[in-house]
């Protein structure tokens, strides 16, 4: 078995287990019943796992897309001559978003936008900006100077150099930042249930409130499986970009 096959085997198993749990969670009743007390139900049934996983993924997707667009745009801006003076400020703001606790962001956002998905999106967006922003800057700054000089010698404009030379060469590093940001937000999105956002955090919180470890495990295991699968998927995209760069 090749090394690439071994790398994909574990995510494939994780995907298979995730699909099985989503489609037929009752098949795991015997396992989860070992973690219940006082004849508590071993399976969360207030909502379907298909619905909860779908909302969880949608929340992460929307926040990640917004973070990707903003982070790459600002990363490009502060690496251009016109925006270099704003680099320290931009880094400070990105670091602030990462260090500010998501729970505090939710508490501040709820009075402004209400309960539900919206405050969760704000928290995940702020939390996901830094890895992508930092990697965008790093990737663009690591483009070899001789390559840029050759592009100038070929008569490429600044825009053409950015789109045809710099961004393609920086793409593997940028994708690595997207990978980190997305995996972080998959776990962080569970706190959205504290402000009535749909997702797997709903199961975990229900378990904590009723002292039912089976619910906590179900939500936690599914979140972990989603993180493994998406990490591998984004890693494949980064690998393809790296091979194309080579």
C-alpha positions in Angstrom: 0.0 0.0 0.0 1.4 3.4 -1.0 2.0 6.2 1.4 -0.8 8.3 -0.2 -3.2 5.4 0.3 -2.3 5.1 3.9 -2.9 8.9 4.4 -6.3 8.6 2.9 -7.3 5.4 4.7 -8.0 7.0 8.1 -10.1 10.0 6.7 -12.0 7.5 4.6 -12.8 5.4 7.7 -13.8 8.6 9.5 -16.1 9.6 6.7 -17.7 6.1 6.6 -18.3 6.2 10.4 -19.7 9.7 10.2 -22.2 8.8 7.5 -23.2 5.7 9.4 -23.8 7.7 12.6 -25.8 10.3 10.8 -28.0 7.8 8.9 -28.5 5.3 11.6 -27.4 6.5 15.0 -29.6 3.9 16.7 -27.2 1.2 15.6 -24.8 2.6 18.3 -27.4 2.4 21.1 -25.6 -0.4 22.9 -22.3 1.5 22.9 -23.7 4.8 24.1 -26.0 3.2 26.8 -22.8 2.4 28.7 -22.4 6.1 29.3 -25.9 6.9 30.7 -27.2 7.1 34.2 -30.6 6.4 35.7 -32.1 4.9 32.6 -31.4 8.1 30.6 -31.9 7.8 26.8 -28.6 6.8 25.1 -29.5 8.5 21.8 -30.3 12.2 21.2 -33.7 12.3 19.4 -34.9 15.9 19.7 -33.6 16.6 16.1 -32.2 14.4 13.3 -28.4 14.2 13.1 -28.7 14.9 9.4 -30.2 18.3 10.1 -27.8 19.1 12.9 -24.7 18.1 10.8 -26.0 20.1 7.9 -26.5 23.3 9.9 -23.1 22.8 11.6 -21.4 22.5 8.2 -23.3 25.4 6.7 -22.3 27.7 9.6 -18.6 26.7 9.3 -18.8 27.1 5.5 -20.3 30.6 5.6 -17.8 31.8 8.2 -14.8 30.2 6.4 -15.7 31.7 3.0 -16.1 35.2 4.5 -12.8 34.8 6.4 -11.0 33.5 3.2 -12.2 36.5 1.1 -11.4 39.1 3.7 -8.0 37.6 4.8 -6.7 37.1 1.3 -7.8 40.5 0.2 -6.1 42.3 3.1 -3.1 40.0 2.8 -2.7 41.1 -0.8 -3.2 44.7 0.1 -0.6 44.9 2.9 2.0 43.2 0.7 1.6 45.9 -2.0 3.7 49.1 -1.9 0.6 51.2 -1.2 -0.5 49.1 1.8 2.8 48.1 3.5 2.4 50.9 6.1 -0.9 49.2 7.2 0.7 45.8 7.9 1.3 46.3 11.6 -2.2 47.5 12.1 -3.7 44.7 10.1 -1.7 42.1 12.0 -2.8 43.6 15.3 -6.5 43.4 14.3 -6.2 39.9 13.1 -4.4 38.9 16.4 -7.2 40.6 18.4 -9.8 38.5 16.6 -8.0 35.3 17.5 -7.3 36.1 21.1 -10.7 37.5 21.9 -12.7 34.6 23.4 -15.5 33.4 21.0 -17.9 33.3 24.0 -17.3 37.0 24.6 -17.9 37.7 21.0 -21.2 35.9 21.2 -22.2 37.9 24.3 -21.4 41.2 22.5 -23.0 40.2 19.2 -26.4 38.9 20.5 -27.7 42.4 21.5 -26.8 43.7 18.1 -27.9 40.8 15.8 -30.1 38.6 18.0 -29.9 34.9 18.7 -29.3 32.2 16.1 -26.7 31.7 13.4 -25.7 35.4 13.0 -23.7 35.9 16.2 -22.0 32.5 15.7 -20.9 33.5 12.2 -19.4 36.7 13.6 -17.4 34.8 16.3 -16.2 32.1 13.8 -15.2 34.8 11.2 -13.1 36.7 13.7 -11.6 33.5 15.0 -10.8 32.2 11.5 -9.1 35.3 10.0 -5.7 35.1 11.6 -4.3 31.8 10.1 -5.4 32.6 6.6 -4.2 36.3 6.8 -0.8 35.3 8.2 -0.3 32.5 5.6 -1.3 34.8 2.8 1.3 37.3 3.8 3.9 34.6 4.3 3.1 32.9 0.9 3.3 36.2 -1.0 6.5 37.3 0.7 8.2 34.0 0.0 7.8 34.3 -3.8 11.4 34.3 -5.1 12.6 37.8 -6.3 14.2 36.4 -9.5 10.8 35.0 -10.5 9.2 38.4 -10.0 12.0 40.0 -12.0 11.5 37.6 -14.8 7.7 38.3 -14.8 8.5 42.1 -15.0 11.0 41.4 -17.8 8.2 39.6 -19.7 6.1 42.8 -19.6 3.5 41.5 -17.1 1.6 44.2 -15.3 1.3 44.3 -11.5 -2.1 42.7 -11.7 -0.9 40.0 -14.1 2.1 39.3 -11.8 -0.2 38.9 -8.9 -2.8 36.7 -10.6 -0.5 34.6 -12.8 2.7 34.4 -10.7 2.4 35.4 -7.0 -0.9 33.9 -6.0 -0.3 30.5 -7.7 3.1 30.2 -6.0 1.7 31.3 -2.7 -1.4 29.0 -3.0 -0.1 26.0 -1.0 0.8 28.2 2.0 -2.6 30.0 1.8 -4.4 26.6 1.6 -2.5 25.5 4.8 -3.9 28.6 6.5 -7.4 27.8 5.3 -7.0 24.2 6.6 -6.0 25.4 10.1 -8.8 28.0 10.2 -11.5 25.6 9.1 -10.5 22.8 11.5 -10.5 25.3 14.4 -13.9 26.6 13.5 -15.4 23.1 13.2 -14.8 22.7 16.9 -15.5 26.3 17.9 -18.9 26.3 16.1 -20.3 24.1 18.9 -20.5 27.1 21.2 -23.1 28.6 18.8 -25.8 26.4 20.4 -25.5 28.6 23.5 -27.2 31.3 21.5 -29.7 29.1 19.8 -27.7 28.3 16.6 -28.4 24.9 15.1 -25.6 22.5 15.1 -23.9 19.6 16.9 -23.2 21.8 19.9 -27.0 21.4 20.7 -26.3 17.7 21.5 -23.3 18.4 23.6 -25.0 21.1 25.6 -28.1 18.9 26.1 -25.8 16.2 27.5 -24.1 18.7 29.9 -27.4 20.0 31.1 -28.9 16.5 31.8 -25.6 14.9 32.9 -25.9 12.5 30.0 -22.4 11.6 28.8 -23.8 9.7 25.9 -25.1 12.9 24.3 -21.8 14.6 24.9 -19.9 11.8 23.2 -22.2 11.7 20.2 -21.8 15.4 19.5 -18.1 15.3 20.2 -17.4 12.3 18.1 -19.2 13.7 15.1 -17.4 17.0 15.4 -14.1 15.2 15.5 -15.0 13.0 12.5 -16.0 16.1 10.5 -12.7 17.8 11.4 -10.7 14.8 10.3 -12.6 14.5 6.9 -12.4 18.2 6.1 -8.8 18.4 7.2 -7.9 15.6 4.8 -10.0 17.1 2.0 -8.4 20.6 2.2 -5.0 18.9 2.6 -5.6 17.2 -0.8 -6.3 20.6 -2.4 -3.1 21.9 -0.8 -1.1 18.9 -2.1 -2.4 19.4 -5.6 -1.5 23.1 -5.4 2.0 22.2 -4.2 2.5 19.7 -7.1 1.3 22.3 -9.6 3.7 24.8 -8.1 6.6 22.3 -8.5 
